[in-house]
């Protein structure tokens, strides 16, 4: 399901949340790609949306993803690239002259052909995680757009927005929102591992 309306006309999450909360100014401070699962934040007032937008703009929000990637990731890595958004092809490319981005990776569990990694993006460029992992030789399982050998049956990719942490924009209270791994075949082999 797309987070917001797109040209396909498919039902979207933002419209559904607005229908569940009629009369409220539901806003969307961030998005995740359609084939990605996990945490999505919504604001219920204009003031809350402004506050959340400020936190994202100031990079005061810590986003943590889980990804199943091709190959073995040995030890923690920091990936740094320059990326361009190719709007015509609807994808990102690692290329000189683009926006500087980085990812911090930590292997969580290794399988025979894949590694479950924790991913912390620094910044939030278009398709950043997908493009950077592919450029490093570790495309995400199911992400044929970025080099996976085959897609998943449900058209998802093995990328999950696991948590978002921040300080509340008005009270300053520390907040952390988590989404459990989806109950799908893609994630079944990885669900038994305790995540801390």
C-alpha positions as a printed Julia matrix, in Angstrom:
196×3 Matrix{Float64}:
   0.0     0.0     0.0
   1.44    3.4    -0.87
   1.8     5.83    2.03
   0.06    8.57    0.03
  -1.99    8.7    -3.16
  -0.06    7.85   -6.31
  -0.91    7.6   -10.04
  -2.03    3.96   -9.68
  -5.11    5.03   -7.73
  -4.52    2.21   -5.22
  -5.83    2.72   -1.66
  -3.27    4.65    0.37
  -2.42    4.86    4.05
  -2.8     8.65    4.42
  -6.37    8.58    3.06
  -7.22    5.67    5.36
  -5.9     7.48    8.45
  -7.8    10.64    7.47
 -10.99    8.56    7.14
 -10.41    7.09   10.63
  -9.95   10.59   12.09
 -12.51   12.84   10.34
 -12.25   16.53   11.16
  -8.6    16.3    12.21
  -5.74   17.87   10.24
  -3.88   14.61    9.6
  -0.44   15.34    8.15
   2.45   13.24    6.93
   5.96   14.33    8.03
   7.79   11.49    6.23
   7.23    8.54    3.91
   8.52    5.06    3.21
   8.61    3.43   -0.23
   5.62    1.35   -1.28
   7.4    -2.06   -1.08
   8.85   -1.25    2.38
   7.12   -2.2     5.64
   7.3    -0.57    9.05
   6.8     2.61   11.05
   5.07    5.61    9.5
   4.35    8.69   11.63
   1.3    10.92   11.24
   0.52   14.26   12.84
  -3.01   15.0    14.09
  -2.71   18.79   14.1
  -1.08   21.45   11.94
   1.15   22.43   14.89
   2.28   18.84   15.39
   3.07   18.52   11.68
   5.18   21.69   11.82
   7.04   20.36   14.87
   7.71   16.96   13.28
   8.75   18.56    9.98
  11.25   20.68   11.92
  12.72   17.6    13.64
  13.12   15.77   10.31
  14.62   18.87    8.66
  17.11   19.3    11.53
  17.96   15.57   11.38
  16.87   15.17   14.99
  15.02   11.91   14.2
  16.88    8.6    14.41
  15.54    6.07   11.9
  16.53    2.42   12.18
  15.74   -0.13    9.49
  16.22   -3.86    9.18
  17.16   -5.29    5.8
  17.89   -8.73    4.43
  20.75   -8.21    1.99
  22.53  -10.42   -0.5
  25.86  -11.83    0.6
  27.81  -11.68    3.85
  28.33   -8.46    5.78
  31.33   -8.95    8.07
  31.34   -6.39   10.84
  30.01   -2.87   11.12
  30.3    -0.68    8.01
  29.77    2.95    7.13
  28.84    3.5     3.49
  29.36    6.96    2.04
  28.24    7.93   -1.44
  27.2    10.82   -3.63
  23.69   10.18   -4.99
  21.55   11.62   -7.76
  17.76   11.26   -8.1
  16.85   10.11  -11.61
  13.19   11.19  -11.67
  12.6     9.85  -15.18
  13.66    6.31  -14.19
  12.19    6.74  -10.67
  15.39    5.56   -9.03
  18.54    6.85   -7.36
  22.04    6.52   -8.75
  25.36    6.66   -6.98
  27.27    9.27   -9.01
  29.59   12.23   -8.61
  27.98   15.61   -8.13
  25.01   14.36   -6.14
  23.97   14.71   -2.52
  26.43   13.23    0.0
  24.77   10.5     2.05
  25.89    7.8     4.46
  24.55    4.62    6.05
  25.75    2.83    9.14
  25.33   -0.97    8.91
  25.52   -3.57   11.65
  25.13   -7.27   10.86
  22.53   -8.91   13.11
  22.29  -12.46   11.75
  23.98  -14.29    8.89
  22.37  -16.95    6.73
  23.83  -19.0     3.87
  23.17  -16.43    1.12
  21.82  -13.43    3.0
  22.61  -11.24    6.01
  20.08   -9.48    8.25
  21.49   -6.0     8.91
  20.48   -3.05   11.02
  20.65    0.12    8.92
  20.83    3.68   10.22
  20.64    6.22    7.39
  22.22    9.6     7.92
  19.95   11.88    5.96
  16.97   10.84    3.93
  17.67   10.95    0.2
  15.33    9.33   -2.33
  15.81    5.5    -2.27
  18.98    6.09   -0.26
  19.14    2.75    1.57
  18.22    0.73   -1.5
  20.75    2.46   -3.78
  23.62    2.52   -1.28
  23.28   -1.15   -0.35
  23.17   -2.09   -4.04
  26.24    0.06   -4.77
  28.09   -1.76   -1.97
  27.29   -5.12   -3.58
  24.53   -6.02   -1.11
  21.17   -5.48   -2.85
  18.09   -5.96   -0.68
  16.31   -9.3    -1.1
  13.45   -8.84   -3.58
  14.55   -5.38   -4.76
  14.89   -6.08   -8.5
  15.0    -2.33   -9.23
  18.36   -2.24   -7.44
  19.94   -5.53   -8.46
  18.18   -8.37   -6.61
  18.04  -11.52   -8.73
  14.3   -12.02   -8.25
  11.34  -10.33   -6.62
   9.13  -11.47   -3.76
   5.69  -12.91   -4.54
   3.9   -10.07   -2.74
   6.1    -7.46   -4.53
   7.59   -6.31   -1.22
  11.3    -6.0    -0.53
  13.1    -7.14    2.61
  13.44   -3.62    4.02
  11.58   -2.75    7.22
  11.38    0.63    8.96
  11.89   -0.87   12.4
  11.98    2.19   14.66
  11.91    5.95   14.87
  13.31    7.76   17.91
  13.15   11.46   18.73
  12.33   13.96   21.43
   8.7    15.12   21.36
   8.59   18.45   19.48
   6.67   20.18   22.32
   7.39   18.36   25.6
  10.95   17.21   24.88
  10.03   13.7    26.12
  12.13   10.91   24.57
   9.98    8.85   22.21
  10.65    5.61   20.35
   8.12    3.93   18.05
   8.73    0.37   16.83
   7.01   -1.85   14.29
   7.37   -5.63   14.59
   8.58   -7.55   11.57
   5.78   -8.44    9.15
   4.28  -11.91    9.35
   5.23  -12.79    5.78
   7.32  -15.47    4.07
  10.03  -12.9     3.32
  10.66  -12.31    7.03
   9.81  -15.79    8.4
  13.43  -17.06    8.58
  14.48  -13.96   10.55
  11.57  -13.64   13.02
  13.01  -15.98   15.66
  16.03  -13.79   16.3
  15.49  -11.51   19.34
  15.89   -7.84   18.38
  17.16   -5.52   21.1
